Amino acid sequence: MPSAAIGRFQDHLERRGIEGWDLFAVLAPLILILIAEAVFYSASRTMETELFAEVAVIHAGNIMLCLLVPMLFKTSDRIFQGFMLVSVLRLLTIGMPNFSGVTLEWSLLVYLPLLLVLAFLLMDERFGFSMEPGGFPFQEIRGQARQALDSLSELGRPAAAGLMLGLPLGLVGQMALGMPALASDDLGGALLALLAILLFAALAEELLFRRVLQSRIAERLGAAPGIAAAALAYGIMHSGYGDAAALLFFIAAGAAIGYAYRRSGSLTLAVCMNGAMGLTMFALLPLAF
């Protein structure tokens, strides 16, 4: 019976054009990340220094896996790249103060390097450039930037839709979890929250979890596995709250954002949805009440 089930599963994969390496590229890094974040969840509750060190070691192991497997076995590195950056994000955030007066300032230092790496990753995906002399696609990037500026007027509708979808998510999250404010109640604190949460955190997270991870998994395994795997990775990366309810909420929120991104094809909608959720949960509602 098990062999028959395995045979049917293999036939299904063959019909879908899914190779074994595609499954490995999703499952192996995701399992390592889940293990690391389970340890991080425990560390955040107990504040044991040794556990934080274990988290760093496991994520470093995942980075090595994602680097070496494509090189050694001559397989695609597209999905591995996304999961590798998830571990890089955790290694960056391990040093970030948790809910202290400098959390937002530190988040800028965490997400800005990630944004730069994602920018080069996506430029390489689009243009296939090299860093050799004359290999950087300045002309192509200038042309893309000009097109993006010309189409700014078309971003209003997906941005508005994202804000409208994200605000209720943030309201539900704040009511269920009671998150503390990450911004001071003055104008400077509000502007910093807007900059850190919407322009940096939400943009970096959506580029990583939706534009890179979800899209690349969906290319090989289909839309549903892409949404599910990216939502699970996105949600589990909130294990630092040390709250099981928070994990479930952010996994569900990741699935909602992923579904909206899949249906709309708009990264602007996903970024605004994530940003509106974050601003509502960590700035607007906590400061209002």
N, C-alpha and C positions, 0 to 999 in steps of 0.2 A: 504493500500500500504506500509506504513512504517513497519508494522508488518510482511508483507511478505518478505520484504528486510532483516529485522532482522533475520527471520527464515532461509533464504538462507545463510546469513552470519554465523549463528550458525552451519548449516549443513556443510558449508565449513570448519569451524574450527574443527568440529568433524572428518571430513574425513582426515584432516591434523594432527590429534592428538594434536591440540593446545587447552590448557585449558585457562579458564578465568584469572587465576593467571599469566599465561605467558604474556598475554597482559598487565595486571596491572603492572607487574614487569618492563616492558619497558615504558609504557605510563606515569605512575605516576611520577617516578623519572625524566624522560625526560622533562615532563611539568614543574616540579619544577626548573630544571636546566635552561630551556628556560626563565622562569620568572626571575630567579636570574640574568641571563646573560643580559636580557633586561635592568634590573636596572643597572647592571655594565656598560653596553654600555652608558647609560645616565650619570652615575657617571664619566666615563672616559672623557666625553665631557664637563661636567660642573664642575668637581672636587669638588662636594659637599660631605663633609665628612659623612653626615647623610646617603647618598645613599650607600656608601661603607659599612656602618654598616648594612643596610638592606640586602645587598648581602650576608654578612656573616651569618645573621640570617636565610635567606632562604636556603642557602647551608647547614647550621647546621640542619635545619629541614629535608632536604633531607637525610642527614646522619642518623638521628633518624628514619626516615621512613624505610630506607634500612636495619637498624639493627632490628627494632621492628617487622615489618610485618612477616618476616620468622619465628621469634621466637613465636609470638603470634598465628599465623595461620598455623604453621607447614608446610610451603611451602618451595620450594627450594630457596636458597639464592644466587645461582650462578650469575644471572643477576644483582640482587641487589648489589652484591659486586662490580661489575664493575662501576655502577653508583655512588656508595658511594665514590669510589676512585676518580671519576671525581670531586665531590664536595670537597674532601680533597685536590686535586690539586689546585682548585681555592682558598681555604682558605690559602694554602701555598703561592700562587703567589700574593695575595692581598698586602702582605707586601714587595713585590719585587719592587725596583725602576724601573720606566719605562723609558727606553732609556737614562739612565745616565751612568756615567763612570764605575759603579760597577754592571751593569745589568748582565753581563756574570758570574761574580763571584757569584752573588746571585743565578743565575739559577742553579749552581752546588749544592747549599744548598737546593734548592727546589726539584730538580729531584733525588738527591741521596737518601733521605728518601723514596721517592715514589718507586724507584727501589728496595730498600730493602723490602718494603711491598709487591710489586709485586712478588719478588723472593719467599717469604714465601707463598704467595697465590698460586703460580704455583707449588711449591714443595708440598703443601698440596693437590692440585688437582691431582698431579701425584702419590704421595706416601701415602697420607692419614695419615700423622704422627701426633703425639701429642707432647706437650712439657713436658710430664711426664718423669721421669728418664728412660733412655733407649728407649724413644719413637722417638728420632730424627734419621732420616734415613741416618746416616753418610756413611754407606757402599754403599747404593743405589746412593747417590749423587756423591760419589767418582767414582762409575762405570759410571754414566752418564757423568761426567766431562771427564773421560778417552775416552769415545766414541766420545764426542764433539771434543776433541783435535785430535783424529784420523781422523775425518771427515773435518778438517779445509780446506783441499785442495779442497773439494767439494763446498766450499762457494764462490769461485771466480766467477763462472758464474752468480749466482743470485745477487751477490754484484755489478758486472759490469752492469748487466741489470738495477738494481735499480738506479745506478748513471746515466746511460744514460736516464732513464725515469724522474729522479728527476731534472736534469739540465734544460731541457726545461720548466718544471713547474716553477722552480725558475725564469727563464728568463721572462716568461709571467707575473708572479706575480710582479717582480720588475718593469717591463715596465708599468704595469697597476696601481700599487700602489705607486711606488717610495719610498720603505721602507728605513729608515735611517740605517747607518752602526752600528752594535753592537760590532765592534771590532776596535782596533787601527790599524794603517797601518804599524806596525813593526812586526818582526817575533814572538815576544811574544804574541801580540794580535792575530795573525793568528793562532798560536798553541792553544791559549785559546778558540778561536772560534771553532776550530776543535773539541776540547775536550768537550766543553759545548754543542754545537749544535748537533754533530754527535754521540758522545759516551754517552752522558747523555740525552739530550732533546729528540732526535729522538728515541733512544732505549726505554726510559720510555714511550713516547707517543705511540709508536707502540705496546709495550707490553700491555698498558692499552686499547687503542682504537681498535686495531685489534686483538691481541692475546686473550685478555680477553673479551672485550665488544662485538665486532663483532662476534667472534666465538661462544660465549655463546648464543647470540640472534639468530644466524643462526641455532644453534642446535634445538631451540624450534619453531621458526617462519619461517625459511627458509633463503636462502642466500641473497635475495634482501632486505628484512627488516633488516637483520643484517648489510649489507653494508650501507643502508640508515640511520639507527639510529645511527651507530657509526660515520658516516661522519657528520651528523647533530650535534652530541655532540662535535666532534672534531672541527668543524668549529665555532660553537657558543662560544667555549672556547677562541676564539680570539677576543671577543667583546671588550677587553681592548684597542684596537686600536681606538675605537670610529669611525669606518669607515664602512659603509654598504657594500661598494665594497670589503673591506677586508674580511668581513664575507662571502660574496658569493664566493669569491675566495677560501677561506680555506675549505668551505663546499664542493666545487667542487673538490679541491685537495684531501680532505679526501675520497671522493667517488672514485677518480682515484686510490689512494693508496689501498683502500679497495678492489676494483675490481682486481687490480694486485695481492694483497695478496690472494684473493679467487682463482684466476686462477692458481697461481703458488704454493700456499701452503707454500711459503717461507717467514719467518719473516725477514730473512737477506735482501731479496729484498725490503721489505716494509721499513725497517730501513734505508737502503742506499738511497732509493727514498726520504724519508722524510728528511734525513740529507743533501742530495745533494740539495734539494729544499731550505732548510734553509740556507745553506752555500752560495748558489748563491744569495739569496735575501738579506741576512743580512751581508754578508762579501765580497764576491768576486766582485759583480757588484757595490755595493755602494763605495767600496774602489778604484775600477778601474776607476770610472767616478766621 
